[in-house]
Amino acid sequence: MDKEKIGFFGGCFNPPINTHIDIANKLVQNSVIDKVIFVPVGDYYKKQNLVPAIHRYNMLQLSCENYKNLEVEDIASTHKGMLYATDTFELIQKKYSNTADIYFIMGSDNFQKMPLWKNYEEIIKKYKFIVIERLKHEIPCNLSNVIYFHNKHVEDISSTSIRHKLQNREDVTDWVNEKVFLYIQKNKLYIR
């Protein structure tokens, strides 16, 4: 019996936006993989304006609740202490590799930065990737362990631009799940 193909989509998701869900859903609909599991980073991750991991995890849960093949994993967000990508990949590998064929999903912008990561050469040899084309970031060279996915029908908007819109009290309901937007308002996230 073939193992289930699972794509692990890591990131800050600060906040999660419809584009994240659309990309994951398209990967499943196009039979690239069977399931996508979002993996938000934890509070150890040093990034300006990063809201606590529990909020980002909860918002992802709200974003995924109507999709049977989209889930959220707290393996990184609940970890106490610093995790590099290599550490997170190893934790996921240990937990899922017996039952699943594992892929790591990232945008082409992040894939281009991978040579700066800890243990980059080991990571690129050891794991399989799905790289999502993003505007202004060309798809890198061909590697046998990388699937390139062109998201021509997905709007290329970022969480950063959504945070700016929220800070300026602009309407973001076209780009953020309605329940996520209500969660942001209720918890006073990103709003000055």
PASEBA-1860 file (N, C-alpha, C; in nm, 3 decimals):
! residues 192
1> MDKEKIGF> 0.084/-0.119/0.000/0.000/0.000/0.000/0.088/0.125/0.000 ~ 0.056/0.220/-0.086/0.132/0.344/-0.094/0.108/0.429/0.030 ~ 0.215/0.496/0.071/0.202/0.589/0.184/0.128/0.714/0.138 ~ 0.058/0.776/0.232/-0.008/0.903/0.205/0.100/1.009/0.181 ~ 0.079/1.095/0.082/0.172/1.205/0.056/0.127/1.326/0.136 ~ 0.211/1.370/0.230/0.176/1.485/0.314/0.277/1.596/0.292 ~ 0.225/1.715/0.267/0.309/1.834/0.255/0.302/1.915/0.383 ~ 0.417/1.948/0.438/0.424/2.029/0.560/0.460/2.171/0.520
9> FGGCFNPP> 0.370/2.262/0.549/0.381/2.401/0.507/0.418/2.483/0.630 ~ 0.546/2.514/0.645/0.593/2.589/0.761/0.595/2.738/0.736 ~ 0.593/2.814/0.844/0.602/2.959/0.833/0.549/3.027/0.956 ~ 0.550/3.159/0.949/0.499/3.239/1.063/0.347/3.243/1.063 ~ 0.287/3.258/0.945/0.141/3.271/0.932/0.092/3.380/1.027 ~ 0.144/3.499/1.003/0.128/3.612/1.094/0.062/3.731/1.025 ~ -0.066/3.723/0.992/-0.164/3.616/1.014/-0.170/3.521/0.894 ~ -0.238/3.407/0.910/-0.264/3.322/0.794/-0.362/3.394/0.702
17> INTHIDIA> -0.337/3.385/0.575/-0.423/3.454/0.478/-0.482/3.353/0.379 ~ -0.580/3.396/0.305/-0.648/3.307/0.211/-0.551/3.246/0.111 ~ -0.446/3.320/0.074/-0.349/3.268/-0.022/-0.284/3.141/0.030 ~ -0.250/3.135/0.159/-0.191/3.014/0.217/-0.286/2.895/0.198 ~ -0.412/2.917/0.227/-0.512/2.811/0.217/-0.536/2.773/0.071 ~ -0.542/2.873/-0.017/-0.564/2.847/-0.160/-0.451/2.762/-0.218 ~ -0.327/2.796/-0.184/-0.212/2.719/-0.234/-0.221/2.575/-0.185 ~ -0.244/2.557/-0.055/-0.254/2.422/0.001/-0.366/2.344/-0.065
25> NKLVQNSV> -0.480/2.407/-0.082/-0.595/2.342/-0.142/-0.567/2.304/-0.288 ~ -0.500/2.391/-0.362/-0.466/2.361/-0.502/-0.368/2.244/-0.512 ~ -0.274/2.233/-0.418/-0.182/2.120/-0.417/-0.258/1.988/-0.402 ~ -0.360/1.990/-0.317/-0.442/1.869/-0.296/-0.532/1.845/-0.418 ~ -0.599/1.949/-0.466/-0.689/1.935/-0.581/-0.617/1.886/-0.706 ~ -0.490/1.928/-0.723/-0.411/1.888/-0.839/-0.336/1.757/-0.816 ~ -0.368/1.689/-0.707/-0.309/1.558/-0.673/-0.158/1.559/-0.664 ~ -0.102/1.676/-0.628/0.042/1.682/-0.602/0.069/1.607/-0.472
33> IDKVIFVP> -0.017/1.630/-0.373/-0.011/1.561/-0.244/-0.152/1.530/-0.197 ~ -0.163/1.447/-0.093/-0.293/1.408/-0.041/-0.345/1.500/0.069 ~ -0.251/1.560/0.141/-0.289/1.641/0.257/-0.181/1.747/0.280 ~ -0.222/1.863/0.332/-0.127/1.967/0.374/-0.145/1.990/0.523 ~ -0.033/1.991/0.593/-0.034/2.022/0.736/0.049/2.148/0.758 ~ -0.016/2.252/0.810/0.053/2.377/0.838/0.131/2.364/0.969 ~ 0.251/2.421/0.970/0.340/2.412/1.086/0.387/2.553/1.122 ~ 0.311/2.624/1.207/0.354/2.759/1.245/0.476/2.754/1.338
41> VGDYYKKQ> 0.566/2.851/1.319/0.684/2.859/1.406/0.642/2.899/1.547 ~ 0.731/2.872/1.641/0.702/2.904/1.781/0.743/3.044/1.820 ~ 0.727/3.072/1.948/0.758/3.205/2.000/0.908/3.235/2.004 ~ 0.991/3.132/1.991/1.136/3.150/1.989/1.181/3.224/1.862 ~ 1.100/3.217/1.758/1.138/3.274/1.629/1.141/3.425/1.641 ~ 1.253/3.482/1.606/1.271/3.627/1.623/1.230/3.701/1.497 ~ 1.112/3.758/1.502/1.063/3.838/1.390/0.979/3.950/1.447 ~ 0.999/4.068/1.395/0.927/4.185/1.444/0.777/4.168/1.422
49> NLVPAIHR> 0.700/4.208/1.521/0.553/4.206/1.517/0.492/4.066/1.508 ~ 0.566/3.966/1.554/0.514/3.829/1.553/0.425/3.810/1.676 ~ 0.296/3.781/1.651/0.205/3.760/1.763/0.232/3.621/1.823 ~ 0.194/3.598/1.948/0.220/3.469/2.012/0.173/3.350/1.928 ~ 0.248/3.242/1.938/0.224/3.122/1.857/0.082/3.067/1.876 ~ 0.029/3.075/1.996/-0.105/3.021/2.021/-0.209/3.090/1.932 ~ -0.193/3.221/1.911/-0.287/3.294/1.825/-0.272/3.250/1.679 ~ -0.149/3.237/1.633/-0.126/3.197/1.494/-0.176/3.055/1.470
57> YNMLQLSC> -0.155/2.967/1.569/-0.207/2.830/1.560/-0.360/2.832/1.554 ~ -0.423/2.907/1.644/-0.570/2.915/1.647/-0.627/2.971/1.517 ~ -0.560/3.074/1.462/-0.609/3.132/1.336/-0.596/3.032/1.221 ~ -0.488/2.954/1.220/-0.474/2.850/1.118/-0.583/2.744/1.132 ~ -0.614/2.707/1.256/-0.723/2.610/1.280/-0.854/2.662/1.221 ~ -0.882/2.790/1.244/-1.004/2.850/1.189/-1.001/2.849/1.037 ~ -0.885/2.877/0.979/-0.871/2.881/0.833/-0.892/2.744/0.769 ~ -0.854/2.640/0.840/-0.858/2.503/0.784/-0.985/2.426/0.814
65> ENYKNLEV> -1.071/2.478/0.900/-1.180/2.396/0.953/-1.279/2.344/0.848 ~ -1.287/2.408/0.732/-1.381/2.361/0.629/-1.315/2.276/0.521 ~ -1.190/2.236/0.544/-1.115/2.157/0.445/-1.070/2.026/0.507 ~ -1.117/1.915/0.454/-1.085/1.786/0.516/-0.940/1.745/0.498 ~ -0.870/1.800/0.399/-0.731/1.763/0.374/-0.630/1.869/0.417 ~ -0.675/1.962/0.500/-0.585/2.064/0.554/-0.590/2.056/0.706 ~ -0.472/2.053/0.768/-0.463/2.043/0.914/-0.355/2.137/0.966 ~ -0.345/2.145/1.098/-0.243/2.227/1.164/-0.170/2.139/1.265
73> EDIASTHK> -0.039/2.153/1.269/0.048/2.076/1.359/0.118/2.174/1.453 ~ 0.119/2.142/1.583/0.180/2.233/1.681/0.322/2.189/1.723 ~ 0.384/2.103/1.645/0.515/2.048/1.680/0.622/2.156/1.698 ~ 0.612/2.264/1.622/0.709/2.374/1.635/0.656/2.485/1.726 ~ 0.526/2.512/1.718/0.471/2.626/1.792/0.467/2.603/1.943 ~ 0.465/2.477/1.987/0.463/2.450/2.131/0.601/2.411/2.185 ~ 0.699/2.404/2.098/0.834/2.363/2.140/0.896/2.472/2.228 ~ 0.955/2.431/2.337/1.022/2.525/2.427/1.167/2.538/2.384
81> GMLYATDT> 1.203/2.651/2.335/1.340/2.674/2.293/1.351/2.687/2.142 ~ 1.470/2.725/2.100/1.498/2.753/1.961/1.495/2.628/1.874 ~ 1.427/2.637/1.760/1.427/2.531/1.659/1.472/2.592/1.527 ~ 1.571/2.531/1.465/1.606/2.569/1.329/1.521/2.482/1.235 ~ 1.519/2.517/1.108/1.442/2.438/1.011/1.485/2.292/1.016 ~ 1.614/2.268/1.025/1.664/2.130/1.029/1.607/2.053/1.148 ~ 1.591/2.121/1.262/1.534/2.057/1.382/1.385/2.025/1.362 ~ 1.313/2.120/1.306/1.170/2.099/1.281/1.150/1.986/1.180
89> FELIQKKY> 1.230/1.986/1.074/1.219/1.880/0.974/1.243/1.744/1.038 ~ 1.341/1.738/1.127/1.375/1.611/1.193/1.259/1.565/1.283 ~ 1.199/1.657/1.357/1.084/1.622/1.443/0.967/1.569/1.360 ~ 0.940/1.635/1.248/0.833/1.591/1.160/0.865/1.455/1.101 ~ 0.989/1.437/1.058/1.033/1.309/1.000/1.011/1.194/1.100 ~ 1.051/1.218/1.225/1.036/1.114/1.328/0.889/1.081/1.353 ~ 0.805/1.183/1.355/0.664/1.162/1.388/0.584/1.100/1.273 ~ 0.615/1.135/1.148/0.528/1.099/1.036/0.586/1.002/0.934
97> SNTADIYF> 0.717/0.981/0.930/0.777/0.908/0.817/0.735/0.761/0.808 ~ 0.690/0.701/0.916/0.646/0.561/0.909/0.515/0.544/0.833 ~ 0.435/0.650/0.833/0.303/0.639/0.771/0.284/0.730/0.650 ~ 0.381/0.818/0.624/0.361/0.916/0.516/0.488/0.940/0.436 ~ 0.467/0.978/0.312/0.574/1.026/0.226/0.574/1.178/0.246 ~ 0.683/1.233/0.297/0.687/1.370/0.346/0.749/1.466/0.245 ~ 0.683/1.582/0.230/0.734/1.693/0.148/0.728/1.819/0.231 ~ 0.823/1.908/0.210/0.821/2.038/0.278/0.788/2.145/0.175
105> IMGSDNFQ> 0.685/2.224/0.205/0.632/2.325/0.114/0.688/2.461/0.152 ~ 0.733/2.536/0.051/0.779/2.673/0.076/0.770/2.754/-0.052 ~ 0.768/2.885/-0.035/0.769/2.975/-0.149/0.908/2.980/-0.211 ~ 0.913/3.017/-0.338/1.043/3.025/-0.406/1.134/3.128/-0.341 ~ 1.075/3.231/-0.278/1.157/3.331/-0.207/1.234/3.267/-0.092 ~ 1.167/3.182/-0.013/1.235/3.113/0.097/1.330/3.006/0.047 ~ 1.292/2.939/-0.061/1.379/2.835/-0.116/1.513/2.895/-0.161 ~ 1.507/3.015/-0.215/1.630/3.083/-0.258/1.720/3.118/-0.139
113> KMPLWKNY> 1.661/3.135/-0.021/1.739/3.169/0.100/1.796/3.046/0.171 ~ 1.758/2.928/0.127/1.800/2.806/0.197/1.951/2.791/0.213 ~ 2.034/2.835/0.120/2.179/2.822/0.141/2.229/2.893/0.267 ~ 2.149/2.983/0.324/2.186/3.052/0.448/2.144/2.975/0.573 ~ 2.066/2.868/0.557/2.014/2.793/0.669/2.121/2.703/0.730 ~ 2.103/2.675/0.857/2.188/2.578/0.928/2.171/2.441/0.862 ~ 2.283/2.372/0.835/2.284/2.238/0.776/2.215/2.232/0.640 ~ 2.227/2.339/0.563/2.161/2.348/0.433/2.190/2.228/0.343
121> EEIIKKYK> 2.316/2.193/0.330/2.352/2.085/0.236/2.290/1.951/0.277 ~ 2.283/1.927/0.406/2.220/1.804/0.456/2.070/1.807/0.429 ~ 2.008/1.921/0.455/1.863/1.938/0.434/1.826/1.913/0.288 ~ 1.900/1.974/0.198/1.865/1.966/0.055/1.883/1.824/0.001 ~ 1.971/1.747/0.061/1.992/1.608/0.017/1.892/1.513/0.081 ~ 1.854/1.541/0.204/1.777/1.446/0.285/1.625/1.451/0.261 ~ 1.574/1.570/0.225/1.428/1.588/0.221/1.377/1.621/0.081 ~ 1.244/1.607/0.065/1.176/1.642/-0.060/1.099/1.772/-0.038
129> FIVIERLK> 1.092/1.852/-0.144/1.031/1.985/-0.133/0.930/2.008/-0.244 ~ 0.831/2.092/-0.209/0.740/2.149/-0.308/0.763/2.299/-0.300 ~ 0.808/2.357/-0.410/0.840/2.500/-0.412/0.732/2.573/-0.490 ~ 0.671/2.671/-0.425/0.562/2.748/-0.484/0.621/2.875/-0.546 ~ 0.595/2.894/-0.673/0.644/3.013/-0.741/0.578/3.138/-0.683 ~ 0.660/3.237/-0.652/0.608/3.366/-0.607/0.655/3.473/-0.704 ~ 0.576/3.577/-0.719/0.613/3.686/-0.808/0.748/3.743/-0.765 ~ 0.827/3.782/-0.862/0.958/3.844/-0.840/1.063/3.746/-0.787
137> HEIPCNLS> 1.030/3.620/-0.779/1.126/3.518/-0.733/1.123/3.403/-0.832 ~ 1.224/3.399/-0.915/1.229/3.294/-1.016/1.243/3.157/-0.951 ~ 1.188/3.058/-1.017/1.203/2.920/-0.972/1.351/2.882/-0.990 ~ 1.412/2.827/-0.887/1.554/2.793/-0.896/1.582/2.672/-0.987 ~ 1.707/2.632/-0.990/1.750/2.523/-1.078/1.674/2.393/-1.049 ~ 1.681/2.301/-1.143/1.612/2.173/-1.129/1.686/2.080/-1.034 ~ 1.615/2.028/-0.938/1.669/1.928/-0.846/1.570/1.811/-0.845 ~ 1.621/1.689/-0.836/1.534/1.572/-0.845/1.439/1.558/-0.727
145> NVIYFHNK> 1.472/1.617/-0.612/1.386/1.605/-0.494/1.295/1.726/-0.474 ~ 1.276/1.804/-0.582/1.194/1.925/-0.572/1.085/1.921/-0.677 ~ 0.961/1.945/-0.634/0.847/1.962/-0.725/0.820/2.112/-0.730 ~ 0.815/2.167/-0.850/0.784/2.310/-0.866/0.637/2.326/-0.899 ~ 0.572/2.416/-0.828/0.428/2.437/-0.847/0.405/2.583/-0.882 ~ 0.347/2.605/-0.997/0.320/2.742/-1.044/0.179/2.781/-0.999 ~ 0.171/2.886/-0.921/0.040/2.926/-0.865/-0.016/3.047/-0.939 ~ -0.031/3.034/-1.068/-0.074/3.147/-1.151/-0.213/3.198/-1.115
153> HVEDISST> -0.295/3.114/-1.056/-0.433/3.156/-1.026/-0.451/3.192/-0.879 ~ -0.340/3.209/-0.807/-0.347/3.246/-0.666/-0.288/3.385/-0.650 ~ -0.361/3.474/-0.586/-0.313/3.611/-0.569/-0.188/3.612/-0.480 ~ -0.088/3.685/-0.523/0.040/3.691/-0.451/0.038/3.811/-0.356 ~ -0.024/3.791/-0.241/-0.028/3.894/-0.137/0.034/3.833/-0.012 ~ 0.096/3.915/0.070/0.170/3.862/0.184/0.101/3.896/0.317 ~ 0.140/3.820/0.420/0.092/3.850/0.555/0.139/3.988/0.598 ~ 0.257/4.028/0.554/0.310/4.160/0.588/0.217/4.269/0.539
161> SIRHKLQN> 0.172/4.259/0.413/0.082/4.362/0.360/-0.052/4.361/0.434 ~ -0.096/4.245/0.477/-0.222/4.237/0.554/-0.204/4.304/0.690 ~ -0.088/4.283/0.755/-0.063/4.349/0.884/-0.065/4.501/0.868 ~ -0.006/4.551/0.760/-0.007/4.696/0.735/-0.149/4.746/0.716 ~ -0.228/4.671/0.642/-0.367/4.711/0.620/-0.444/4.712/0.753 ~ -0.420/4.611/0.836/-0.488/4.605/0.966/-0.447/4.722/1.054 ~ -0.318/4.754/1.054/-0.269/4.867/1.135/-0.331/4.999/1.089 ~ -0.359/5.008/0.959/-0.420/5.130/0.904/-0.572/5.122/0.903
169> REDVTDWV> -0.624/5.017/0.968/-0.768/4.996/0.980/-0.837/4.987/0.844 ~ -0.768/4.926/0.749/-0.826/4.902/0.616/-0.899/4.768/0.617 ~ -0.991/4.752/0.525/-1.068/4.628/0.512/-0.978/4.518/0.454 ~ -0.971/4.404/0.522/-0.889/4.292/0.475/-0.973/4.167/0.449 ~ -1.103/4.182/0.448/-1.190/4.065/0.439/-1.179/3.990/0.306 ~ -1.121/4.052/0.203/-1.100/3.980/0.077/-0.981/3.884/0.086 ~ -0.895/3.902/0.184/-0.770/3.826/0.192/-0.758/3.738/0.316 ~ -0.849/3.755/0.412/-0.842/3.681/0.538/-0.977/3.615/0.564
177> NEKVFLYI> -0.973/3.492/0.609/-1.094/3.419/0.647/-1.176/3.503/0.745 ~ -1.308/3.502/0.729/-1.396/3.585/0.814/-1.378/3.553/0.962 ~ -1.366/3.425/0.996/-1.347/3.387/1.137/-1.211/3.433/1.189 ~ -1.111/3.431/1.101/-0.978/3.480/1.139/-0.984/3.630/1.165 ~ -1.054/3.702/1.079/-1.068/3.846/1.097/-1.137/3.878/1.231 ~ -1.243/3.805/1.263/-1.312/3.825/1.391/-1.220/3.791/1.509 ~ -1.139/3.687/1.492/-1.043/3.647/1.596/-0.940/3.759/1.617 ~ -0.892/3.818/1.509/-0.796/3.929/1.516/-0.858/4.046/1.592
185> QKNKLYIR> -0.981/4.079/1.558/-1.049/4.191/1.625/-1.071/4.161/1.773 ~ -1.121/4.043/1.802/-1.151/4.005/1.942/-1.025/4.009/2.028 ~ -0.913/3.964/1.973/-0.788/3.957/2.050/-0.697/4.078/2.030 ~ -0.749/4.176/1.955/-0.676/4.302/1.932/-0.534/4.277/1.879 ~ -0.525/4.193/1.775/-0.397/4.159/1.714/-0.369/4.254/1.598 ~ -0.246/4.297/1.586/-0.195/4.378/1.474/-0.250/4.518/1.468 ~ -0.345/4.551/1.551/-0.410/4.681/1.544/-0.350/4.772/1.651 ~ -0.309/4.889/1.607/-0.250/4.985/1.703/-0.355/5.049/1.788
END
